[in-house]
Amino acid sequence: MKVLVITFAKEQKLNDNLLNVLSAAKRINRHCDVLILGNADYSRVQELKIVEKIMLFNNVTDATNSATLLASNLAEIVKNYTHTLIAADSYGKDLLPRIAGILDLSQISEVVEIVSPNTFKKPMYAGNILAEVESFEEIKLLTIRTTSFAAYSEAGSAASVEVNEFSPLANDKLSYLGEELVHNDTIDLAHAELIVTGGRSLGSKEDFDKLIHGLAIKLGGAVGASRAAVEAGYASNDCQVGQTGKVVAPKLYVAIGISGAVQHIAGMKDSKTVVAVNLDPNAQIFEYADYGLIGDLFDVVPELISKL
Ligand SMILES: Cc1cc2nc3c(=O)[nH]c(=O)nc-3n(C[C@H](O)[C@H](O)[C@H](O)COP(=O)(O)OP(=O)(O)OC[C@H]3O[C@@H](n4cnc5c(N)ncnc54)[C@H](O)[C@@H]3O)c2cc1C
C-alpha cells in the first residue's frame, strides 16, 4: 500500500489540519508521502515518523494554486498510490473530486473513521447516520473530516525531500484576480477549543458583536454563527457552523439563542461539552446540551460577561 497526503501552503504556512490527516493516513499504513503545493517551512513535517518523502511543489503560487489548473498534473501523481488523502476543507473538496473525475474513480467524502484500508465510515443525511463504505477501487480517494482525528505528532527520522515543479494548465476561461484573507481578532474556528455561537435571535449585528464576540473574548474562544445569523448579516460566512458551514469539535460549545436545527447540529455535535441558552424550554438544542439555561439571552449574556 502506498499512501499520499496532499496539502497546501498559504502565506508561507502549512495548513495545520495536515497533522489530523496524517493520523488518518496512519490507520492505513505506517508510512506515507506528503505532497505540498506552495512554499512553506516544512521542517516540522519532515521530522514526523510517518512521513517518508515530501514532494515540494514550491513554484505553485496563489495565482496558480487552483484545482482547475492543477488537477490533471496531480492526477498523474495520484495514479502511483493506492490511497490519496486530503482534508475535507474547501480546498480538498474542490480538488479531489476533479482528480476523481479525471481518473474515473469514485471519491469517499468526509471520512470520520478508517475501519480498514478498504473500509471507511462517513456521515450521511446531515450527520444523522454513519455509513460504513467498502471500496473496491484500486486507487482510493478520501477526503478526511479532520475533527475526527487527533493531530499526529510522533517524531522520527528526517523524510527525504524532492523539489518538483508543475506547469499548470493554460486556461483562458480562468484568470486570477486576487484574494482576500480574513484576519479575525478572535481565534480560528476550525482549531478552537472553545466556541461561542450566536443565532438569529441576536436580532442585529451590533448585539451579535457586543454579546457573542464579547463573551468569546472573555472566554478566550472563537465566534460561530448559525446560518440564519449569517444570512441576516450579523456574522461573516466563515463563522457558519453546520452542514453547509464548518464542522467543529471544541472542548466547549456555547450556543446562544440557537434553535438546534438538524443542519446546525451536524456541524457541532461532536463537541465535548455543550452549553445552551434559549428562551424556549422545548428548543431542540437542549437535547444535545450538557448544560441548558432557559432564559433571555439579552439578560443572561451581559450578566455572564460582567461576572467573568
Ligand atoms: C440545505 C440546508 C443547509 C443548512 N445548513 C445550515 C448550516 O450549515 N448551519 C446552520 O446553522 N443552519 C443551516 N441551515 C438552516 C437551519 O435549518 C436553521 O434554519 C438555522 O440553523 C436556524 O438558525 P437559528 O437557530 O439561529 O434560528 P431559529 O431557528 O430562528 O432559532 C432561534 C432560536 O432562538 C431562541 N430565542 C429567541 N429569542 C431569544 C432570546 N431573547 N433569548 C434566548 N433565546 C431566544 C428561539 O427560542 C429559537 O430557538 C440549513 C438549512 C438547509 C435547508
PDBQT file of the ligand as one rigid body, heavy atoms in Angstrom, charges set to zero:
ROOT
HETATM    1  C1  LIG A 401     -29.792  22.606   2.980  1.00  0.00    +0.000 C 
HETATM    2  C2  LIG A 401     -29.714  23.394   4.254  1.00  0.00    +0.000 A 
HETATM    3  C3  LIG A 401     -28.478  23.600   4.838  1.00  0.00    +0.000 A 
HETATM    4  C4  LIG A 401     -28.378  24.314   6.025  1.00  0.00    +0.000 A 
HETATM    5  N1  LIG A 401     -27.153  24.489   6.597  1.00  0.00    +0.000 NA
HETATM    6  C5  LIG A 401     -27.080  25.108   7.799  1.00  0.00    +0.000 A 
HETATM    7  C6  LIG A 401     -25.817  25.249   8.461  1.00  0.00    +0.000 A 
HETATM    8  O1  LIG A 401     -24.759  24.867   7.961  1.00  0.00    +0.000 OA
HETATM    9  N2  LIG A 401     -25.809  25.851   9.681  1.00  0.00    +0.000 N 
HETATM   10  C7  LIG A 401     -26.955  26.320  10.291  1.00  0.00    +0.000 A 
HETATM   11  O2  LIG A 401     -26.867  26.851  11.423  1.00  0.00    +0.000 OA
HETATM   12  N3  LIG A 401     -28.140  26.211   9.666  1.00  0.00    +0.000 NA
HETATM   13  C8  LIG A 401     -28.226  25.633   8.439  1.00  0.00    +0.000 A 
HETATM   14  N4  LIG A 401     -29.435  25.580   7.818  1.00  0.00    +0.000 N 
HETATM   15  C9  LIG A 401     -30.556  26.318   8.395  1.00  0.00    +0.000 C 
HETATM   16  C10 LIG A 401     -31.248  25.616   9.544  1.00  0.00    +0.000 C 
HETATM   17  O3  LIG A 401     -32.262  24.769   9.056  1.00  0.00    +0.000 OA
HETATM   18  C11 LIG A 401     -31.908  26.636  10.508  1.00  0.00    +0.000 C 
HETATM   19  O4  LIG A 401     -32.786  27.436   9.786  1.00  0.00    +0.000 OA
HETATM   20  C12 LIG A 401     -30.910  27.528  11.238  1.00  0.00    +0.000 C 
HETATM   21  O5  LIG A 401     -29.901  26.773  11.832  1.00  0.00    +0.000 OA
HETATM   22  C13 LIG A 401     -31.667  28.308  12.319  1.00  0.00    +0.000 C 
HETATM   23  O6  LIG A 401     -30.815  29.235  12.918  1.00  0.00    +0.000 OA
HETATM   24  P1  LIG A 401     -31.109  29.810  14.385  1.00  0.00    +0.000 P 
HETATM   25  O7  LIG A 401     -31.081  28.687  15.350  1.00  0.00    +0.000 OA
HETATM   26  O8  LIG A 401     -30.176  30.948  14.575  1.00  0.00    +0.000 OA
HETATM   27  O9  LIG A 401     -32.551  30.469  14.211  1.00  0.00    +0.000 OA
HETATM   28  P2  LIG A 401     -34.015  29.995  14.649  1.00  0.00    +0.000 P 
HETATM   29  O10 LIG A 401     -34.310  28.632  14.158  1.00  0.00    +0.000 OA
HETATM   30  O11 LIG A 401     -34.914  31.108  14.245  1.00  0.00    +0.000 OA
HETATM   31  O12 LIG A 401     -33.935  29.881  16.223  1.00  0.00    +0.000 OA
HETATM   32  C14 LIG A 401     -33.815  30.966  17.083  1.00  0.00    +0.000 C 
HETATM   33  C15 LIG A 401     -33.824  30.406  18.496  1.00  0.00    +0.000 C 
HETATM   34  O13 LIG A 401     -33.573  31.450  19.409  1.00  0.00    +0.000 OA
HETATM   35  C16 LIG A 401     -34.433  31.357  20.514  1.00  0.00    +0.000 C 
HETATM   36  N5  LIG A 401     -34.617  32.716  21.044  1.00  0.00    +0.000 N 
HETATM   37  C17 LIG A 401     -35.341  33.738  20.512  1.00  0.00    +0.000 A 
HETATM   38  N6  LIG A 401     -35.198  34.856  21.253  1.00  0.00    +0.000 NA
HETATM   39  C18 LIG A 401     -34.377  34.520  22.279  1.00  0.00    +0.000 A 
HETATM   40  C19 LIG A 401     -33.849  35.254  23.385  1.00  0.00    +0.000 A 
HETATM   41  N7  LIG A 401     -34.149  36.556  23.575  1.00  0.00    +0.000 N 
HETATM   42  N8  LIG A 401     -33.060  34.595  24.263  1.00  0.00    +0.000 NA
HETATM   43  C20 LIG A 401     -32.763  33.291  24.110  1.00  0.00    +0.000 A 
HETATM   44  N9  LIG A 401     -33.214  32.544  23.069  1.00  0.00    +0.000 NA
HETATM   45  C21 LIG A 401     -34.014  33.165  22.160  1.00  0.00    +0.000 A 
HETATM   46  C22 LIG A 401     -35.708  30.756  19.984  1.00  0.00    +0.000 C 
HETATM   47  O14 LIG A 401     -36.415  30.065  21.019  1.00  0.00    +0.000 OA
HETATM   48  C23 LIG A 401     -35.160  29.790  18.925  1.00  0.00    +0.000 C 
HETATM   49  O15 LIG A 401     -34.920  28.506  19.487  1.00  0.00    +0.000 OA
HETATM   50  C24 LIG A 401     -29.538  24.857   6.625  1.00  0.00    +0.000 A 
HETATM   51  C25 LIG A 401     -30.799  24.639   6.034  1.00  0.00    +0.000 A 
HETATM   52  C26 LIG A 401     -30.878  23.928   4.865  1.00  0.00    +0.000 A 
HETATM   53  C27 LIG A 401     -32.244  23.702   4.254  1.00  0.00    +0.000 C 
ENDROOT
TORSDOF 0
